[in-house]
Amino acid sequence: MQPGARGTLWWRALAWLVLSIVFTATHWPNLQLDLPMRGSDKVLHAVAFMMLALVWWPTGFVRSVPLFALAAASWSILDEALQALPFVHRHAGVEDAVANLCGIAIATLVIVALQQDPRAPGHAVRTLAWRMVIDRPQAWMACAASSALGAMAGGVILVTAQSLLRQPIKPMHSALIGATLGVAVALHATIVVMMRSMEARLRAQRCCPACGAPGADGPACAACGAAVPGSSWVVPIARTLGGVPDRHWLRVGLVPVGIAGIVLVLVMAASIALSIRRIEALQPYLGPEVDPGMRLVLDAVALAMAASAGLWWSRRAARRIREKEAIECMACGHDLRGVVPESGIGRCSECAEPFRIPIEDPVRREG
């Protein structure tokens, strides 16, 4: 069995389970919730469909991001429309559908911003590490435990902060937001730790990126025959700024932050100028004022747009810098075009920093 095959089946089972839970919750007859504030159900809608999309994307059923976003948006609208069936005894509203689409939009922005570049250094090893991690039951148990602890800690912290600052947010509402943020932070930290540990193990054992067999330290894997260039094992020079030296902090770090701020200001300005309350055609459905829950969802979309724009720009800048890896030393800037690599690996004649060059393209690039 290929690495990740069992984990992929588990992940797909999880995706179907989450889908069934969301569908049951949105179609349970006469479901009444004691919500802490007007419009809190819109937050629940957005969070539910955001998590649903984030769980379904790694299943691999749809590999195109635009097609996946279209399919997820279509399902969210269908889900809301089915609530209008008489025997369901639920209300299908425009605001609920908009909240569903906002959740899908946030998930899509996260997917786009975090997409890995297949040409990035160590991409094959990271992909194998992910497949090996999800194959282990211990990893799933660790993620479940960290999510539970993150939800409890996040809810308690935000409720406590709200009470100390005397903010007008209701405790249940702040607990929901804090729990969601806590789960995201704890889950991300757990996955990062497991991934780095697995990457170190794979590099130490020289595991084939295709089949996971150890000892693949040559032009091809002895087990499956896949090409394994020696450059696969070169550790990136730095992890702090997208695998590029810290001297590029302005281009990879500060500029994306400014872009994110500009995007946030533009989105918020457009939201104020084109307030949804002024669209007369929607007045019968939305009422004269957007409720607090819906405003919170729209603000979350604006923040997601700003953050994803900044992260996308940062990754783009880092990729542009890494494209010059075999031309200019990333550590000291020395010209590398006179250095002859061996098995896809060369070393800077000035500082001895290793660099990669594709094994299938021995002709050096000229700029």
N, C-alpha and C positions, 0 to 999 in steps of 0.2 A: 504493500500500500504506500502510495506517494505521501511525503510529508504534508500535513495539512488536510488530507482527505477526510479523516475522522473529525477533525475540528470544524471543517466546513459543514459537514452534516449536522453537527451539534449547533452551529451558528444558525443554519437554516431552520432547524427545529425551534430555536429560540425566536427567530423572526416570525414563524407561524404562530407561536404562543403569544407573542406581543400583539400580533394582528388580531387574534381571536379575543384577547382581553379588551383591546380598544373597541373592536366592533361590538362586543357584548355591552360595554359601558355606554356606548353611544346609542344603543338600540334597546336597552332595558326598559320595558314598559313603565310609564309613570314614575320614572326615577326622579326623586326630589333630593336635592342637596342643601344642607344648611350652610350656605356660603357666607364668608365674613364681610363681603362688600359687593356692591352692585357691579356686575360684569366680571366677577371672579371666574365664572365658567368659561369665559373667553381665554383666560390664562390657561385653564386646564386643557381646553381644546388645542391651543398652540403647543403646549408642552407635550401632549400626547402624540400629536402628529409629527412633531419634531423628532421625538425619540423613536417613533415608528420608522421614519425615513432613515435615521442614522443606523438603526438596527438592520434594515433591509439592504442598504447599500453594500456592505461587505459580503452578502450572500453570493454576489456575482451573477445573478440572474440577468441583470441589465448592466452593461459595462460602459455605456455612454451616459455621461452626466446629464446632458440636455434631455435625452430620452427618458432617463430615470426620473428627473424632475417633472416631466410632462405626465408620466404614468402615475407618480405619487399625487400630483395635483388633481388629476382626473379621479383617482380613487377617493381623495378627500371630499371632492364635490359630490360624487356618487354616494358616499357614506352619509353626507348631510341630507341629500335628497331622499334617501330611503327612510329617513325619520318622518317624512310626511305621509307615509302609508298609514291608513286608518287604524289597523290593528296594533301598530307600534305605540300609539298614544304618546308621541313625542312631537316637538315643534322643530320644524326646519326653518332656520332663519338665515338671512344674508350675513349678519355679523358673525354667526358661528362659522359659516363657510369661509369668510374672510380670515377669521382666526386660524382655521385649519390651513389655509394657504400661507399664512404668515409663518406657521410652524414649519411647513415644507420649505419655504423660502430660506429660513434660518438654517435648516439642515443642509440645503443645497449650497449655501454660501460657505458653511463649514467644510463640506466635502471638497469644494473647489479650492478653498484656501489651503487645505492640508494635503492635497494631492501630491504624491511624490513624483519627482522627475526620473524617468527610467535611465537617463544618462548620468544621473548624479553619482558621485563616488560611493561605493558600498551599497547601492540600491539592491543588487541581487542578494547580498548577505542579509540585509534588513528584511527583504521579502521572505527569505527562507526562515529567518528568526520568527517572524509573525506566524508563519505556517506551523512551525514547531511549537510555539507558545500555545496556540489555540488547540493543539492536539493533546495538551496535558490537562487532566481533570483538576490538578492542583491549581492551575492558573485560573480556571473558572471559579473555583472555591475562593481563591484569593480576591478575585474581582467582586464576587458577591459580598464577601466580608467587608472589603474596603468601601463598597457602595453603601452598605448599611451604616457603617461608622460615619462615613462622610455625610449621609443624610441627617443622622442624629446631630452631629457636630455643627453642620451648617445651619440647621433649623434653630438650635439653641443659641448659636452665636448671633444670628440675625435678629431673633426675638429679643435677646438681651440688649443688643445695640439699639434696637428700636425703643425699648423701655428706658434706656439711659438717655437717649437723645430726645425722647418725648416726641417721636414722629407720629403723624396721624395714620400710618398704615396699621391695619388690624393685625393682631398676633397670628391668626391662622394664615393670613395672606403672606406675611413675612416668613412664617415657618415653611410654607410651600416654596417660596423663592429660595430661601436659605438651603432647604433640603436639596433642591435641584442643583444649585451651585455646588453644594458639598459633594454630591454624587459625581458631578463632572470633574471636579478637582481631584477627588480621591481615586476615581477610576483612571484618569489620565496618569496620575503619579504611579499607580500600581502597574499599569501597562508599560510605562517608560522604564521602570526598574526591571521588570521581567524581560523586556526587549533588550536592554543593554547587557544584562547578564547572559542572555542567550546568544547575542552577537559575539560577546567575548569568548564564549565556549566554542562557537562555530569557527571563529578565526583561529583559536588555539588548535583545534582539531583539523583545520583545513577541510571542512565539510563541503561537498559539492553543492552549489546553489540549486541544482536541478533536482537531485534525488536525495541529498542529505548524507551520502556516504562519506565517512571520514577518510582522510589521507589523499584528497584530490589536489595534490600539489604538483601539477604539471600542465601540459597543454590540453589534456583531455581527462575526464573522469574514467577510471578503470571499471567502474560499476555500470554506468549508463552511457558512456561515450560522449557526454556533453562537453563542449569546450570550456575550460576553466583557466583563463589567463592569470598569470601571477599577479597582475594589477588588482585582482579581486580582493587581495588581502592587505592592500595598503590602507592603513588607517587614515581617515581624513585629518588634515592639519589642525582643524579646530572645530568644535561643535557649538561654540557660543554664538556665532553669526552665520548659520547655514552652511558650515563646512568651509568657511573662508577665514583668512587671518583677521585679527581684531583691528588692523589698520584700515579696514574698509568699513568701520563702524558708521561713518557718516552716510555712505551710500546704501548700506544694507540695514542699518538700524534707525538712524535719525530721520532720514528722508521718508521712509514708509510711515513713521509715526505722524509726520506732518501731513502726508497724503490722507491718512486715516482721519485726522482732525478736519481737513478740508471737506472730505466726503461727508462726515457727520454734520458739519455746519450746513452744507448744501441740502442734505436730506431733511434736516430739521427745519430749515428755512422754507423748503418746498412744502413740508407738512403744514406749516403755519399759513403759508400763502394760499395753498389749495386745500384748505380744511375740508374734510369730508362732510362736515355739517352744512357746507354751503351748496352742495349738490342737491338741487331741488328734487330730482328724479328719485333720489334715495331716501328722501325724508319719510315716506310712509314706512320704510323698513328700519331705518336707523334712528328715527326720532330727531329731535332738535339738537341733541348733544351726544357726543361720543362718551360712553361711560368710562369710569376709571380703569376697569379691566382691559378694555379695548385700547385705551391710550397706552397702557403698559405694554401690550403686545406690539403695537406700532413702534413704540420707542425701542423695544428689543430688536425689531427688524432693522431699525436705523443703526443701532449699535453693531449688529451683526454685519451690515453692509460696510460700515467704517472699518471694523476689525479685519474682515476678510480682504478688503481692498489693500490695507496696509500690509497684511501678511503675504498676499499675492505679490505685491510689488517687491517685498523683501526677498522672497524666493526667486523672483525673476532676476533681481540684481545679483543675487548669489550665483544663479545659473550662468549669467553673462560673465561673471568673474571666473568661474570654474572652467568655462569654455577655453580660456587661455592657459590652462594648466600645463600643457606640453609646449607652450611658447614662452611663457614668462613664469618664473618661480613665484609661487604664491607666498612664500615665506619672506624672500628678500627682494623680489622683483628682477632677479638676474635673467638675462636672455638665455633660453634653453635650446635654441634651435641648432646649436652645434653639438649637443650631447646626443649620443647614440644609445637608445634604450635597449634592454634585453628582456625578452618575454613580456613586453608591455610595461616594464618598469625602468625608469631612469633616475639618476640622482643629480641634483644641482651641483655644478662644479664649484660654486661659491660657498654654499652653506650645507651641502649634502642632504637637503630635504628631498624625499622621494616624490616622484610624480608619475602619472599614468599616461599611457598612450594606447589607443585601441590596438589589440594584437592583430586584427584583420587589416589594419591600415598602416603599413610600415612607412609610408611616405609622410614626412613631417609636414604639418600645416605651416603656411608662410604668413599667416595673419588673418 
